[in-house]
Amino acid sequence: MSEPSINTPINPTTNASASTPISRYPVPSLDSLPDDILARILAVQEKAKFIPNVFLALAYRPAEFRAFFAYYDAVMEREGSTLSPAEKEMIIVATSAANGCQYCVIAHGALLRVFSKEPLLADQIAVNYLHAPISPRQKEMLAFSIKLCRTPELVQESDYVALMEYGYDDEDILDISSITAFFGLSNRMAIVMNMQSNAEFYTMARAPRE
């Protein structure tokens, strides 16, 4: 395994279109970053073999970078959550598609393919989760997520009852809601920053495993 390094060249146009910057805001160089932020970025690089552009783009404001990823960790890695990694990514893909966030659909679509081991599922959920080959229970989860994402003022007690009829409890509902809400923030920041997806995400886990 190759060791990541601040000397690893980072092209500020590392995305599907080499002529488009990854953000409309300045992207700091790795050697200019605070130690804690650099450590996180290099750890991600070591694991993924590339640096997802969201890390580089958000490093423009270090305090917000720290807050963003601290909440990401709290929501996505909460100990005791009964949602599978694939189900969490389903929520992200479905709501990001509803919000029109290209970066999050592409990046988290790749993660959904990885976790689900289903190379078609992310595209199917992004287009119309109702037609995706997922369980009725998962469709109820996504129905609630989309409602909370797009028309939160319409969420009412009957929505919680519907989830509970499929076996979700109050902690599950809070997990679903936290992921939906956090990525509502992420979607809007990615859109305003004109954040571009890495080319690697487009092809990741597209072919079925042998």
N, C-alpha and C positions, 0 to 999 in steps of 0.2 A: 504494500500500500504506500503510495507516495505521500510524503508529508506536505501539507499545505504551507504556503509561505506568503508573506506580504510582497515577495518579489514575483509571485505569480502574476503574469500580465492580465489585467482586467480591462477589457475593451468596453468603453462606455456605450457602445452600440451593439452589445451582445444580445441580440434578439432575432426574431424571425425576419426582420427587414434591416439589413446592415446599415442602411442610411438613416434610420430613425433612432434618436437618442432614447435611452431607457426611461427618462423622466424629463419633464419640462423644467424641472429645477436642477440646480447643480448636483453632480454626483461626486462626493468627496473621494479622494484617493485613499487606499487602504492604510498607507503609512501616516495619514493625518488623523486617523480615528482614535478615540479613547481606547484604552487597553481592554476594557470589558466588552465593548462593542466589537472590536477587532477579534477578540477571542471567540465570541459567538459566531461571527461570520466565518472564521477559519474552521471552526468545528463543523459548520454546515457544509463548507466546501469539502472537507475531508470525507464526510459521509456521502454527499451527493455527487462529488467529482466536478461540481460547478457551483457558482454562487447564484442563487435565485435573485433576480433583479430587485425584488421587494426589499431585500436587506440593504442593498446598495442605495436604493432610492430613499428609503426612510432614514438612513444614516445622516442625511442632510440636517436633521434636527435630532441630536443625540438624546435629549430628554424624552422626546416623543417616541423615539425608537425603543428606549428602555421600557416605557409605559406600555407601548403597543405589544411588545413581545412578552412582557410579564403577564399581561392579561390573556394573551394567546395561550401561554403555558397553563395558566389557571383554568381556562375553559376547555382546552383541547386535551389536557393531560390530567384532568381531575381524578384523583384516586377515588375509586368506588363507582365511577360512572358505568352504567350498564350498556351504553351505546357503543357499538363496535367502531373501530377506526373507519371502516367503510361507510357506516351509517352517518358518522359525523361529516365525512366528505360529501355524502349525498346531500345533506342539508346545505353545505357550502355551495355546491355546484348548482342546485336548484334555485336557491335564493340569489346567488350571484348572476345567474342567467336572467332571473326576473328583474334584477336591478341593472342589467345591461353592462356588467363589468367584465370586459374581455380578459383582463389579466387573471382574475380569480377563477373564471370558468376554465381557462386553459391550464393554469398552474394546478388548481385543485382537481380538475378533471384528470390530470396525469396521476395525482395521488390516489384518486378513486380507482383508477385502473390498476394501480399497484396493489392497493389493499383488497380490492374485490376479486382480483385476478380475472376480471371480465373486460376484455378490450373494447367492447361496444357500449358498456353501460353508461359511462360518463356522457357521451354524446346523446344517448337516448334520454337521460334525465335532464340534460340541459335544454333539449328541444321540447319535451313534454313528459314529465315524470309519470303522468297517468298511463302512458303507453309503454313505459319501461317495464322490463321483466323483473319486478321486485314484488315483495309480498304486500298483501293488503295492509298489514300493520305498518310497513315502511311507507306506503302511500299515505296513510293517515298522518304519520309523522311529518311528511313533506307538505301535506295539505295545510297543517297547522303552521309550519314554518313559512310557507308562502303567504298565508293570511297575515301572520305577524309582521312579515317583511313589507308587504305592500299596503295592507289596510289594517294597521294595528288597532285603530279605533273600533273595529268591528269584532275584535276578539271578545268572547263572552263565555259564561259558565258552560254552555253546551259544547264548546270546543274542548274543554278539559274533560268533560264527561266522555266525549267521543274517543279521546286518547286513552282514558282509563279503561274503556271497554275493550281496548286492544292490549291491555296489560301494562301500560305506562303508569308510573306513579308520579307524585309531586316532584320528586328529585329528578326524574327523567324529563319532566316538562320544563323544569328550570334549566337542565342541560341543553335541551333543544332550543329554548328561548335565548340562552346565553350565546350559543353559537350563532344563531340567527342575528342577534343584535350586534355582536362583535363584528361579524362580516358585513353587516350593513355599514358600519364605520369603515371597514377595510375597502369595501366596494367604492364608496364615495371618495375616499382618499386616492385610490388607484385611478379613478376616472379623472379627478381634478389634476392629478400629477401626470396624466397621460402615460401611466406606467406600462411598459412593454414587456411581454413575456419572453423568457429565454427560448431560443430555438429548441433546446433539449426537451422542454415540456411538451411540445407538439407531437413528438414521436415516442415519448416514454410509454412503455408497456402496451404498445399498439398491437403487437403480435402475441398470440396465445403462447403460453409456455409449453415447451416440448413435454 
